[in-house]
Amino acid sequence: MVKPHADRRIAGFTLLEVLVAIAVLALLSMLLYGAFSGMKRSKEGVERINDRQREGRMAMARMVRELQMAFLSAHEPVPPTRPIQKTVFKGASGIPGDRIDFAAFAHRRLDRDARESDQCELSYYLGSNPEKPGVVDLLRRESATIDLDFEHGGRVDVLATDVDLFDVAFLEPLTIQWLETWDSTQATGQLGRLPLQVRLTLVLNGGKRSSRGRAQSPIRLVTKVTLPIQRALTFATQ
């Protein structure tokens, strides 16, 4: 009996099948990479927004705390013809944002032998970022020495970066109206008086991405601060 001829062909994949398999594998890899890349971008975007919101809230909380310690003093030096220091509360509108200068019991003495008290000069205003042209930051100036130049001196720190708007308004206790400016040093302003409240508006760039494009909506924070010390200090005057 003659045995049938054995099939000597070796089983395997054709070139076309290999190419199709490689194409499918590449497509799956691209889909997986796109999914993981999108998840990573979403996570980074949420973390960035949370960081920006935390930055804004911390800046607002510090300004609220220090504004609550604002004061004016009616005390005069001896002799009164030689003034060496002057407490003020002044707010002005300007470009790129508003500015506020005031005296407060907000200084922290960090050195043991420093001849400093809790009194200080404070300023909040917007200034250009030296490392990023076109970007402005919210700055805080503090001077442990109260003098006649209430807009300069001391140390300047950054409270918040990349600020779009810093607006300050003052509640006049006599008329119960919000004013854009305040000046406790001028008779034509609010001589020797503090506002009943201060309204702070801080807008930061870099919020959530808009649904109608790739632009990012800003982060807007608004709060009102009541100033407890309404009258100038006169406990050592006659």
C-alpha contacts under 8 A as a table, 3 or more apart, distances in Angstrom:
res1	aa1	res2	aa2	distance
13	F	17	E	6.01
13	F	18	V	6.56
14	T	17	E	5.27
14	T	18	V	6.45
15	L	18	V	5.16
15	L	19	L	6.27
16	L	19	L	5.18
16	L	20	V	6.23
17	E	20	V	5.13
17	E	21	A	6.19
18	V	21	A	5.12
18	V	22	I	6.22
19	L	22	I	5.14
19	L	23	A	6.18
20	V	23	A	5.10
20	V	24	V	6.22
21	A	24	V	5.17
21	A	25	L	6.14
22	I	25	L	5.07
22	I	26	A	6.09
23	A	26	A	5.13
23	A	27	L	6.16
24	V	27	L	5.08
24	V	28	L	6.21
25	L	28	L	5.16
25	L	29	S	6.13
26	A	29	S	5.02
26	A	30	M	6.17
27	L	30	M	5.14
27	L	31	L	6.27
28	L	31	L	5.09
28	L	32	L	6.16
29	S	32	L	5.15
29	S	33	Y	6.02
30	M	33	Y	5.08
30	M	34	G	6.06
31	L	34	G	5.13
31	L	35	A	6.18
32	L	35	A	5.11
32	L	36	F	6.18
33	Y	36	F	5.27
33	Y	37	S	5.87
34	G	37	S	5.05
34	G	38	G	6.00
35	A	38	G	5.20
35	A	39	M	6.26
36	F	39	M	5.05
36	F	40	K	6.15
37	S	40	K	5.07
37	S	41	R	6.22
38	G	41	R	5.12
38	G	42	S	6.10
39	M	42	S	5.10
39	M	43	K	6.13
40	K	43	K	5.12
40	K	44	E	6.15
41	R	44	E	5.08
41	R	45	G	5.98
42	S	45	G	5.02
42	S	46	V	6.19
43	K	46	V	5.21
43	K	47	E	6.19
44	E	47	E	5.08
44	E	48	R	6.03
45	G	48	R	5.08
45	G	49	I	6.19
46	V	49	I	5.18
46	V	50	N	6.11
47	E	50	N	5.07
47	E	51	D	6.08
48	R	51	D	5.06
48	R	52	R	6.19
49	I	52	R	5.06
49	I	53	Q	6.12
49	I	206	G	7.08
49	I	207	G	5.75
49	I	208	K	6.79
50	N	53	Q	5.11
50	N	54	R	6.03
51	D	54	R	5.06
51	D	55	E	6.04
52	R	55	E	4.99
52	R	56	G	6.21
52	R	204	L	7.59
52	R	206	G	7.37
52	R	207	G	7.55
53	Q	56	G	5.11
53	Q	57	R	6.12
53	Q	219	I	7.10
54	R	57	R	5.11
54	R	58	M	6.06
55	E	58	M	5.29
55	E	59	A	6.26
55	E	159	L	7.97
55	E	160	A	6.29
56	G	59	A	5.16
56	G	60	M	6.18
56	G	160	A	6.44
56	G	202	L	7.52
56	G	204	L	7.25
56	G	221	L	7.27
57	R	60	M	5.10
57	R	61	A	6.01
57	R	221	L	7.64
58	M	61	A	5.06
58	M	62	R	6.20
59	A	62	R	5.30
59	A	63	M	6.32
59	A	159	L	5.47
59	A	160	A	6.36
60	M	63	M	5.19
60	M	64	V	6.09
60	M	200	L	7.91
60	M	202	L	7.83
60	M	221	L	7.94
60	M	223	T	7.83
61	A	64	V	5.11
61	A	65	R	6.13
62	R	65	R	5.14
62	R	66	E	6.20
63	M	66	E	5.25
63	M	67	L	5.91
64	V	67	L	5.22
64	V	68	Q	6.23
64	V	225	V	5.96
65	R	68	Q	5.39
65	R	69	M	6.98
66	E	69	M	5.21
66	E	70	A	6.83
66	E	104	A	6.86
66	E	105	F	7.78
66	E	106	A	5.83
67	L	70	A	5.18
67	L	104	A	7.25
67	L	225	V	7.20
67	L	227	L	6.84
68	Q	225	V	6.97
68	Q	226	T	6.64
68	Q	227	L	5.03
68	Q	228	P	6.39
69	M	104	A	5.07
69	M	105	F	5.27
69	M	106	A	6.26
69	M	227	L	7.41
69	M	228	P	7.72
69	M	229	I	7.71
70	A	102	F	6.60
70	A	103	A	5.61
70	A	104	A	4.05
70	A	105	F	6.57
70	A	227	L	7.02
70	A	229	I	7.10
71	F	87	T	7.73
71	F	89	F	7.95
71	F	102	F	7.76
71	F	103	A	5.91
71	F	104	A	5.56
71	F	105	F	7.50
71	F	194	L	7.75
71	F	229	I	6.05
71	F	230	Q	7.71
71	F	232	A	6.78
71	F	233	L	7.58
72	L	87	T	5.52
72	L	88	V	6.36
72	L	89	F	7.41
72	L	103	A	6.92
72	L	192	G	7.07
72	L	193	R	7.61
72	L	194	L	7.67
72	L	231	R	7.30
72	L	232	A	4.64
72	L	233	L	6.19
73	S	86	K	7.93
73	S	87	T	6.12
73	S	232	A	4.91
73	S	233	L	4.59
73	S	234	T	6.73
74	A	192	G	7.85
74	A	232	A	5.68
74	A	233	L	5.72
74	A	234	T	5.61
74	A	237	T	7.87
75	H	233	L	7.32
75	H	234	T	6.35
75	H	236	A	7.09
75	H	237	T	6.38
76	E	79	P	7.95
76	E	80	P	5.68
76	E	83	P	7.34
77	P	80	P	4.97
77	P	81	T	7.95
77	P	82	R	6.98
77	P	83	P	5.84
77	P	84	I	7.33
78	V	81	T	7.77
78	V	82	R	7.39
79	P	82	R	5.96
79	P	83	P	7.91
80	P	83	P	6.09
83	P	86	K	7.60
84	I	147	D	5.98
84	I	148	L	6.37
85	Q	146	I	5.68
85	Q	147	D	3.90
85	Q	148	L	4.95
86	K	146	I	6.76
86	K	147	D	5.87
86	K	148	L	5.48
87	T	102	F	7.10
87	T	103	A	5.65
87	T	146	I	7.12
87	T	147	D	7.95
88	V	101	D	7.19
88	V	102	F	5.26
88	V	103	A	6.09
88	V	150	F	7.48
88	V	183	D	7.68
88	V	184	S	5.90
88	V	185	T	6.43
89	F	100	I	7.55
89	F	101	D	5.83
89	F	102	F	4.27
89	F	103	A	6.75
89	F	182	W	7.25
89	F	183	D	6.15
89	F	184	S	5.47
89	F	185	T	7.75
89	F	194	L	6.84
90	K	100	I	5.66
90	K	101	D	5.20
90	K	102	F	6.25
90	K	181	T	7.47
90	K	182	W	5.16
90	K	183	D	4.46
90	K	184	S	6.25
90	K	185	T	7.88
91	G	98	D	7.36
91	G	99	R	5.66
91	G	100	I	4.24
91	G	101	D	6.37
91	G	168	V	7.53
91	G	180	E	7.73
91	G	181	T	5.08
91	G	182	W	4.84
91	G	183	D	6.47
92	A	98	D	5.79
92	A	99	R	5.39
92	A	100	I	6.46
92	A	180	E	7.05
92	A	181	T	4.85
92	A	182	W	6.70
93	S	97	G	6.68
93	S	98	D	4.42
93	S	99	R	6.45
93	S	167	D	7.90
93	S	168	V	7.93
93	S	180	E	6.68
93	S	181	T	6.51
94	G	97	G	5.29
94	G	98	D	5.18
94	G	99	R	7.26
95	I	98	D	7.00
96	P	126	L	6.51
96	P	127	G	7.78
96	P	165	L	7.82
97	G	125	Y	6.78
97	G	126	L	5.80
97	G	165	L	6.28
97	G	166	F	5.27
97	G	167	D	6.47
98	D	125	Y	6.21
98	D	126	L	7.41
98	D	166	F	5.98
98	D	167	D	5.46
98	D	168	V	6.22
99	R	123	S	7.19
99	R	124	Y	5.70
99	R	125	Y	4.57
99	R	126	L	7.47
99	R	168	V	7.60
100	I	123	S	5.54
100	I	124	Y	5.43
100	I	125	Y	6.75
100	I	168	V	7.80
101	D	121	E	7.32
101	D	122	L	5.74
101	D	123	S	4.39
101	D	124	Y	6.78
101	D	150	F	6.87
101	D	151	E	6.73
102	F	121	E	5.92
102	F	122	L	5.50
102	F	123	S	6.58
102	F	150	F	7.66
103	A	119	Q	7.07
103	A	120	C	5.72
103	A	121	E	4.64
103	A	122	L	6.12
103	A	146	I	7.58
104	A	107	H	7.68
104	A	118	D	7.94
104	A	119	Q	5.68
104	A	120	C	5.64
104	A	121	E	6.47
104	A	122	L	7.10
105	F	118	D	4.98
105	F	119	Q	4.47
105	F	120	C	6.45
106	A	118	D	5.76
106	A	119	Q	6.30
106	A	120	C	6.62
107	H	117	S	7.08
107	H	118	D	4.51
107	H	119	Q	5.77
107	H	120	C	5.68
107	H	144	A	6.64
108	R	118	D	6.24
109	R	112	R	7.49
109	R	114	A	7.07
109	R	116	E	6.52
109	R	117	S	7.06
109	R	118	D	7.23
110	L	114	A	7.81
111	D	114	A	5.25
116	E	119	Q	7.93
116	E	144	A	6.70
116	E	145	T	7.81
117	S	120	C	7.92
117	S	144	A	7.67
119	Q	144	A	6.71
119	Q	145	T	7.63
119	Q	146	I	7.52
120	C	142	E	6.73
120	C	143	S	5.59
120	C	144	A	4.55
120	C	145	T	5.86
120	C	146	I	5.82
121	E	141	R	7.79
121	E	142	E	5.54
121	E	143	S	5.05
121	E	144	A	6.52
121	E	145	T	6.97
121	E	146	I	5.78
121	E	150	F	6.68
122	L	140	R	7.09
122	L	141	R	5.52
122	L	142	E	4.70
122	L	143	S	6.71
123	S	139	L	7.92
123	S	140	R	5.63
123	S	141	R	4.92
123	S	142	E	6.65
123	S	151	E	7.15
124	Y	138	L	7.03
124	Y	139	L	5.72
124	Y	140	R	4.87
124	Y	141	R	6.58
125	Y	138	L	5.83
125	Y	139	L	5.45
125	Y	140	R	6.88
125	Y	166	F	7.73
126	L	136	V	6.20
126	L	137	D	5.52
126	L	138	L	4.63
126	L	139	L	5.76
126	L	163	V	7.94
126	L	166	F	7.37
127	G	136	V	5.30
127	G	137	D	5.51
127	G	138	L	6.55
127	G	139	L	6.54
128	S	133	P	7.42
128	S	134	G	7.13
128	S	135	V	5.98
128	S	136	V	4.32
128	S	137	D	6.26
129	N	132	K	5.38
129	N	133	P	6.51
129	N	134	G	7.55
129	N	135	V	5.57
129	N	136	V	5.35
129	N	137	D	6.22
130	P	133	P	6.66
132	K	135	V	5.69
135	V	162	D	5.59
135	V	163	V	7.49
136	V	161	T	6.93
136	V	162	D	5.42
136	V	163	V	5.75
136	V	164	D	7.58
137	D	158	V	6.68
137	D	159	L	7.52
137	D	160	A	5.80
137	D	161	T	4.46
137	D	162	D	5.26
137	D	163	V	5.41
138	L	158	V	5.96
138	L	159	L	5.44
138	L	160	A	5.06
138	L	161	T	6.33
138	L	162	D	7.94
138	L	163	V	6.52
138	L	166	F	7.78
139	L	156	V	6.56
139	L	157	D	5.67
139	L	158	V	4.59
139	L	159	L	5.55
139	L	160	A	7.29
140	R	156	V	5.52
140	R	157	D	5.22
140	R	158	V	6.13
140	R	159	L	6.29
141	R	153	G	7.92
141	R	154	G	6.56
141	R	155	R	5.51
141	R	156	V	4.30
141	R	157	D	6.44
142	E	153	G	7.76
142	E	154	G	5.35
142	E	155	R	5.40
142	E	156	V	6.55
143	S	146	I	6.95
143	S	153	G	6.09
143	S	154	G	3.95
143	S	155	R	6.34
144	A	154	G	6.95
145	T	154	G	7.99
146	I	150	F	7.32
147	D	150	F	6.52
149	D	152	H	6.06
149	D	153	G	7.83
150	F	153	G	7.94
158	V	161	T	7.08
160	A	163	V	6.91
161	T	204	L	7.70
162	D	204	L	6.25
162	D	205	N	5.95
163	V	166	F	7.38
163	V	202	L	7.54
163	V	203	V	6.06
163	V	204	L	4.56
163	V	205	N	5.98
164	D	202	L	7.83
164	D	203	V	5.35
164	D	204	L	5.39
164	D	205	N	5.90
164	D	218	P	7.85
165	L	201	T	7.40
165	L	202	L	5.74
165	L	203	V	4.91
165	L	204	L	7.13
166	F	200	L	7.48
166	F	201	T	5.71
166	F	202	L	4.83
166	F	203	V	6.57
167	D	200	L	6.05
167	D	201	T	5.01
167	D	202	L	6.67
168	V	180	E	6.86
168	V	198	V	6.93
168	V	199	R	5.66
168	V	200	L	4.96
168	V	201	T	6.43
169	A	178	W	6.08
169	A	179	L	5.58
169	A	180	E	4.93
169	A	181	T	6.96
169	A	198	V	5.79
169	A	199	R	5.06
169	A	200	L	6.84
170	F	178	W	5.29
170	F	179	L	5.02
170	F	180	E	6.41
170	F	181	T	6.99
170	F	182	W	6.95
170	F	195	P	5.82
170	F	196	L	7.45
170	F	197	Q	5.98
170	F	198	V	4.74
170	F	199	R	6.33
171	L	176	I	6.10
171	L	177	Q	5.56
171	L	178	W	4.49
171	L	179	L	6.24
171	L	195	P	5.47
171	L	196	L	5.45
171	L	197	Q	5.10
171	L	198	V	6.31
171	L	199	R	7.93
172	E	175	T	5.73
172	E	176	I	5.16
172	E	177	Q	5.41
172	E	178	W	6.23
172	E	179	L	6.89
172	E	195	P	5.49
172	E	196	L	6.21
172	E	197	Q	7.87
173	P	176	I	5.16
173	P	177	Q	7.64
173	P	195	P	6.41
173	P	196	L	5.39
179	L	182	W	7.23
182	W	189	G	6.55
182	W	190	Q	6.53
182	W	195	P	7.95
183	D	186	Q	6.05
183	D	189	G	5.21
183	D	190	Q	5.49
183	D	191	L	6.84
184	S	187	A	7.93
184	S	189	G	6.43
184	S	190	Q	4.79
184	S	191	L	4.25
184	S	192	G	4.93
184	S	193	R	5.70
184	S	194	L	7.09
185	T	189	G	7.35
185	T	190	Q	7.27
185	T	191	L	5.32
185	T	192	G	6.62
186	Q	189	G	5.05
186	Q	190	Q	6.59
186	Q	191	L	5.31
187	A	190	Q	6.54
187	A	191	L	5.11
188	T	191	L	7.43
190	Q	193	R	5.58
190	Q	194	L	7.58
192	G	231	R	7.96
192	G	232	A	6.59
193	R	230	Q	6.94
193	R	231	R	6.55
193	R	232	A	6.98
194	L	227	L	7.72
194	L	229	I	7.86
194	L	230	Q	5.65
194	L	231	R	7.23
195	P	198	V	6.86
195	P	227	L	7.16
195	P	230	Q	7.39
196	L	226	T	6.10
196	L	227	L	5.89
196	L	230	Q	7.07
197	Q	224	K	6.51
197	Q	225	V	5.29
197	Q	226	T	4.41
197	Q	227	L	5.84
198	V	224	K	5.62
198	V	225	V	5.07
198	V	226	T	6.60
198	V	227	L	7.68
199	R	222	V	7.30
199	R	223	T	5.84
199	R	224	K	4.36
199	R	225	V	6.31
200	L	222	V	5.66
200	L	223	T	5.44
200	L	224	K	6.22
200	L	225	V	7.89
201	T	220	R	7.32
201	T	221	L	5.81
201	T	222	V	4.52
201	T	223	T	6.78
202	L	220	R	5.97
202	L	221	L	5.17
202	L	222	V	6.41
203	V	218	P	6.39
203	V	219	I	5.47
203	V	220	R	4.40
203	V	221	L	6.16
204	L	207	G	7.50
204	L	218	P	5.59
204	L	219	I	5.01
204	L	220	R	6.51
205	N	216	Q	7.64
205	N	217	S	7.27
205	N	218	P	4.71
205	N	219	I	6.34
206	G	216	Q	5.81
206	G	217	S	6.77
206	G	218	P	5.84
206	G	219	I	7.18
207	G	216	Q	5.50
207	G	217	S	5.04
207	G	218	P	4.78
207	G	219	I	5.29
208	K	216	Q	5.39
208	K	217	S	5.51
208	K	218	P	7.38
209	R	213	G	7.63
209	R	214	R	6.11
209	R	215	A	5.84
209	R	216	Q	4.18
209	R	217	S	6.12
210	S	213	G	5.66
210	S	214	R	6.15
210	S	215	A	5.56
210	S	216	Q	5.39
210	S	217	S	6.00
211	S	214	R	7.67
212	R	215	A	7.99
227	L	230	Q	6.69
229	I	232	A	7.64
234	T	237	T	5.36
